Amino acid sequence: MDIYQLSKHIASCLDQYLIYRPEMILRWEKGRGNHWQAVLWRHIAYESKPVHWPRASKLLRDQIRKGSARGRAVPQRICIFGISSLPPYHIGILGEVAKITTVKFFVLNPSMEYWFDIISEQKVEKIIREQRGDYHVPEMLHLETGNSLLASMGHLGKDFISLIMAFDPIEYTLFEEPDSD
């Protein structure tokens, strides 16, 4: 691996930290952590004073809490269409912005019924093995297997919808049963 490849890999890693570990980046800037990544980040941050996502988010949250964000160039409403996933960091920012303007998510849900407790057959078997005899009859665990496609591939959508629902939004259900053809 040459220096360019290594630099690109480190930059990508730091970029991921900005989105998925913003609290860690802010701790590093305050001088916590003596490992090479924290030291490198402090060097970058002090050298160029970047306005990165975690810092901008903190500034936005502070302005919203103080009430100084009102009257600025804030749109009357923000609508999010066709997104099947966002990092918790972005959901948190939109949750803060929802305190000063209307934020609407238009989320596709694969089922009209509650499906968040559905797990795959493999997961059921793993849970039963881990119980080590605490439950002799698997039915006593009350595990829901349901639709195998939702159980195996619905994790990302379930996590995304759960993050949104944590803000206790007003929910409108517009589900239509498919035609027979």
CYANA upper distance limits for C-alpha pairs under 8 A (distance plus 0.5 A):
  1 MET  CA      5 GLN  CA      6.49
  1 MET  CA      6 LEU  CA      6.94
  2 ASP  CA      6 LEU  CA      6.76
  3 ILE  CA      7 SER  CA      6.45
  4 TYR  CA      8 LYS  CA      6.56
  5 GLN  CA      9 HIS  CA      6.62
  6 LEU  CA     10 ILE  CA      6.67
  7 SER  CA     11 ALA  CA      6.53
  8 LYS  CA     12 SER  CA      6.60
  9 HIS  CA     13 CYS  CA      6.70
 10 ILE  CA     14 LEU  CA      6.69
 11 ALA  CA     15 ASP  CA      6.53
 12 SER  CA     16 GLN  CA      6.76
 13 CYS  CA     17 TYR  CA      6.86
 14 LEU  CA     18 LEU  CA      6.82
 15 ASP  CA     19 ILE  CA      7.31
 16 GLN  CA     20 TYR  CA      6.41
 16 GLN  CA     21 ARG  CA      8.02
 17 TYR  CA     21 ARG  CA      5.10
 17 TYR  CA     22 PRO  CA      6.71
 17 TYR  CA     24 MET  CA      8.14
 17 TYR  CA     25 ILE  CA      7.50
 18 LEU  CA     22 PRO  CA      5.42
 18 LEU  CA     25 ILE  CA      7.12
 18 LEU  CA     52 HIS  CA      8.00
 18 LEU  CA     53 TRP  CA      6.87
 18 LEU  CA     54 PRO  CA      6.93
 19 ILE  CA     53 TRP  CA      7.71
 19 ILE  CA     54 PRO  CA      8.23
 19 ILE  CA     87 PRO  CA      7.72
 19 ILE  CA     89 TYR  CA      6.83
 20 TYR  CA     87 PRO  CA      7.30
 20 TYR  CA     88 PRO  CA      8.04
 20 TYR  CA     89 TYR  CA      7.16
 21 ARG  CA     25 ILE  CA      7.24
 22 PRO  CA     26 LEU  CA      6.89
 22 PRO  CA     53 TRP  CA      8.22
 22 PRO  CA     54 PRO  CA      5.71
 22 PRO  CA     89 TYR  CA      8.18
 23 GLU  CA     27 ARG  CA      6.74
 23 GLU  CA     54 PRO  CA      7.89
 24 MET  CA     28 TRP  CA      6.72
 25 ILE  CA     29 GLU  CA      6.86
 25 ILE  CA     38 ALA  CA      8.45
 25 ILE  CA     41 TRP  CA      8.34
 25 ILE  CA     54 PRO  CA      7.98
 26 LEU  CA     30 LYS  CA      6.96
 26 LEU  CA     54 PRO  CA      7.51
 26 LEU  CA     55 ARG  CA      7.97
 27 ARG  CA     31 GLY  CA      7.18
 27 ARG  CA     32 ARG  CA      6.06
 27 ARG  CA     33 GLY  CA      8.32
 28 TRP  CA     32 ARG  CA      5.44
 28 TRP  CA     33 GLY  CA      6.52
 28 TRP  CA     38 ALA  CA      5.88
 28 TRP  CA     39 VAL  CA      8.31
 28 TRP  CA     41 TRP  CA      7.66
 28 TRP  CA     42 ARG  CA      7.15
 29 GLU  CA     38 ALA  CA      8.43
 29 GLU  CA     41 TRP  CA      7.96
 29 GLU  CA     42 ARG  CA      6.14
 29 GLU  CA     45 ALA  CA      7.77
 31 GLY  CA     42 ARG  CA      8.11
 32 ARG  CA     38 ALA  CA      8.13
 33 GLY  CA     38 ALA  CA      6.18
 33 GLY  CA     39 VAL  CA      8.07
 34 ASN  CA     38 ALA  CA      6.59
 34 ASN  CA     39 VAL  CA      6.65
 35 HIS  CA     39 VAL  CA      6.79
 36 TRP  CA     40 LEU  CA      6.44
 37 GLN  CA     41 TRP  CA      6.53
 38 ALA  CA     42 ARG  CA      6.66
 39 VAL  CA     43 HIS  CA      6.75
 40 LEU  CA     44 ILE  CA      6.78
 41 TRP  CA     45 ALA  CA      6.47
 42 ARG  CA     46 TYR  CA      6.36
 43 HIS  CA     47 GLU  CA      6.37
 44 ILE  CA     48 SER  CA      6.65
 44 ILE  CA     49 LYS  CA      8.11
 45 ALA  CA     49 LYS  CA      5.44
 45 ALA  CA     50 PRO  CA      6.51
 51 VAL  CA     55 ARG  CA      6.58
 51 VAL  CA     56 ALA  CA      6.64
 52 HIS  CA     56 ALA  CA      6.53
 53 TRP  CA     57 SER  CA      6.38
 54 PRO  CA     58 LYS  CA      6.63
 55 ARG  CA     59 LEU  CA      6.75
 56 ALA  CA     60 LEU  CA      6.62
 57 SER  CA     61 ARG  CA      6.59
 57 SER  CA     93 ILE  CA      7.24
 58 LYS  CA     62 ASP  CA      6.60
 59 LEU  CA     63 GLN  CA      6.67
 60 LEU  CA     64 ILE  CA      6.66
 60 LEU  CA     69 ALA  CA      8.01
 61 ARG  CA     65 ARG  CA      6.63
 61 ARG  CA     93 ILE  CA      8.42
 61 ARG  CA     96 GLU  CA      7.09
 62 ASP  CA     66 LYS  CA      6.63
 63 GLN  CA     67 GLY  CA      6.45
 63 GLN  CA     68 SER  CA      5.55
 63 GLN  CA     69 ALA  CA      5.60
 64 ILE  CA     68 SER  CA      6.72
 64 ILE  CA     69 ALA  CA      5.67
 64 ILE  CA     70 ARG  CA      7.96
 64 ILE  CA     96 GLU  CA      7.91
 64 ILE  CA     97 VAL  CA      8.18
 64 ILE  CA     99 LYS  CA      8.17
 64 ILE  CA    100 ILE  CA      7.90
 69 ALA  CA     74 VAL  CA      8.46
 69 ALA  CA    100 ILE  CA      8.38
 70 ARG  CA     74 VAL  CA      7.91
 70 ARG  CA    100 ILE  CA      7.27
 74 VAL  CA    101 THR  CA      7.89
 75 PRO  CA    101 THR  CA      7.62
 76 GLN  CA    101 THR  CA      6.43
 76 GLN  CA    102 THR  CA      7.18
 77 ARG  CA    101 THR  CA      6.36
 77 ARG  CA    102 THR  CA      5.12
 77 ARG  CA    103 VAL  CA      6.34
 77 ARG  CA    104 LYS  CA      8.10
 78 ILE  CA    101 THR  CA      8.13
 78 ILE  CA    102 THR  CA      6.67
 78 ILE  CA    103 VAL  CA      5.22
 78 ILE  CA    104 LYS  CA      6.63
 79 CYS  CA    103 VAL  CA      6.43
 79 CYS  CA    104 LYS  CA      5.19
 79 CYS  CA    105 PHE  CA      6.45
 79 CYS  CA    106 PHE  CA      7.96
 80 ILE  CA    103 VAL  CA      8.28
 80 ILE  CA    104 LYS  CA      6.59
 80 ILE  CA    105 PHE  CA      5.28
 80 ILE  CA    106 PHE  CA      6.55
 81 PHE  CA    105 PHE  CA      6.88
 81 PHE  CA    106 PHE  CA      5.63
 81 PHE  CA    107 VAL  CA      7.46
 82 GLY  CA    106 PHE  CA      7.31
 82 GLY  CA    107 VAL  CA      7.10
 82 GLY  CA    108 LEU  CA      7.90
 83 ILE  CA    107 VAL  CA      7.53
 84 SER  CA    107 VAL  CA      7.69
 84 SER  CA    108 LEU  CA      8.12
 84 SER  CA    156 LEU  CA      8.27
 84 SER  CA    157 GLY  CA      6.67
 84 SER  CA    160 PHE  CA      7.60
 85 SER  CA    156 LEU  CA      7.21
 85 SER  CA    157 GLY  CA      7.09
 85 SER  CA    160 PHE  CA      5.88
 86 LEU  CA     90 HIS  CA      6.83
 86 LEU  CA     91 ILE  CA      7.13
 86 LEU  CA    160 PHE  CA      7.21
 87 PRO  CA     91 ILE  CA      7.09
 88 PRO  CA     92 GLY  CA      6.53
 88 PRO  CA    163 LEU  CA      7.42
 89 TYR  CA     93 ILE  CA      6.96
 90 HIS  CA     94 LEU  CA      6.74
 91 ILE  CA     95 GLY  CA      6.54
 91 ILE  CA    163 LEU  CA      7.56
 91 ILE  CA    164 ILE  CA      7.47
 92 GLY  CA     96 GLU  CA      6.79
 93 ILE  CA     97 VAL  CA      6.68
 94 LEU  CA     98 ALA  CA      6.51
 94 LEU  CA    103 VAL  CA      7.67
 95 GLY  CA     99 LYS  CA      7.54
 95 GLY  CA    167 PHE  CA      7.32
 96 GLU  CA    100 ILE  CA      8.29
 97 VAL  CA    101 THR  CA      6.78
 97 VAL  CA    103 VAL  CA      8.06
 98 ALA  CA    102 THR  CA      6.03
 98 ALA  CA    103 VAL  CA      5.90
111 SER  CA    115 TRP  CA      7.71
112 MET  CA    175 PHE  CA      6.90
115 TRP  CA    150 LEU  CA      8.11
116 PHE  CA    158 LYS  CA      6.79
117 ASP  CA    143 LEU  CA      8.30
117 ASP  CA    144 GLU  CA      6.69
118 ILE  CA    143 LEU  CA      8.10
118 ILE  CA    144 GLU  CA      5.41
118 ILE  CA    145 THR  CA      5.51
118 ILE  CA    146 GLY  CA      6.32
118 ILE  CA    147 ASN  CA      7.81
118 ILE  CA    150 LEU  CA      7.70
118 ILE  CA    151 ALA  CA      5.85
119 ILE  CA    123 LYS  CA      6.75
119 ILE  CA    124 VAL  CA      7.43
119 ILE  CA    143 LEU  CA      7.95
119 ILE  CA    144 GLU  CA      6.66
119 ILE  CA    145 THR  CA      5.56
119 ILE  CA    146 GLY  CA      8.06
119 ILE  CA    148 SER  CA      8.33
119 ILE  CA    151 ALA  CA      5.10
119 ILE  CA    152 SER  CA      7.70
120 SER  CA    124 VAL  CA      6.89
120 SER  CA    145 THR  CA      6.25
120 SER  CA    148 SER  CA      6.70
120 SER  CA    151 ALA  CA      5.34
120 SER  CA    152 SER  CA      6.25
121 GLU  CA    125 GLU  CA      6.77
121 GLU  CA    145 THR  CA      6.91
121 GLU  CA    148 SER  CA      8.47
122 GLN  CA    126 LYS  CA      6.72
123 LYS  CA    127 ILE  CA      6.64
124 VAL  CA    128 ILE  CA      6.69
124 VAL  CA    143 LEU  CA      7.48
124 VAL  CA    145 THR  CA      8.32
125 GLU  CA    129 ARG  CA      6.69
126 LYS  CA    130 GLU  CA      6.66
127 ILE  CA    131 GLN  CA      6.78
128 ILE  CA    132 ARG  CA      7.66
128 ILE  CA    135 TYR  CA      8.38
128 ILE  CA    138 PRO  CA      7.22
131 GLN  CA    135 TYR  CA      7.18
135 TYR  CA    140 MET  CA      7.21
135 TYR  CA    141 LEU  CA      7.78
136 HIS  CA    140 MET  CA      8.48
137 VAL  CA    141 LEU  CA      8.27
138 PRO  CA    142 HIS  CA      8.10
139 GLU  CA    143 LEU  CA      7.77
145 THR  CA    151 ALA  CA      7.47
146 GLY  CA    151 ALA  CA      7.89
147 ASN  CA    151 ALA  CA      6.73
148 SER  CA    152 SER  CA      6.52
149 LEU  CA    153 MET  CA      6.27
149 LEU  CA    154 GLY  CA      7.70
150 LEU  CA    154 GLY  CA      5.09
150 LEU  CA    155 HIS  CA      8.38
151 ALA  CA    155 HIS  CA      7.98
154 GLY  CA    158 LYS  CA      6.44
155 HIS  CA    159 ASP  CA      6.59
156 LEU  CA    160 PHE  CA      6.65
157 GLY  CA    161 ILE  CA      6.58
158 LYS  CA    162 SER  CA      6.51
159 ASP  CA    163 LEU  CA      6.70
160 PHE  CA    164 ILE  CA      6.98
161 ILE  CA    165 MET  CA      6.56
162 SER  CA    166 ALA  CA      6.67
163 LEU  CA    167 PHE  CA      7.98
164 ILE  CA    168 ASP  CA      8.15
164 ILE  CA    169 PRO  CA      7.97
165 MET  CA    169 PRO  CA      6.69
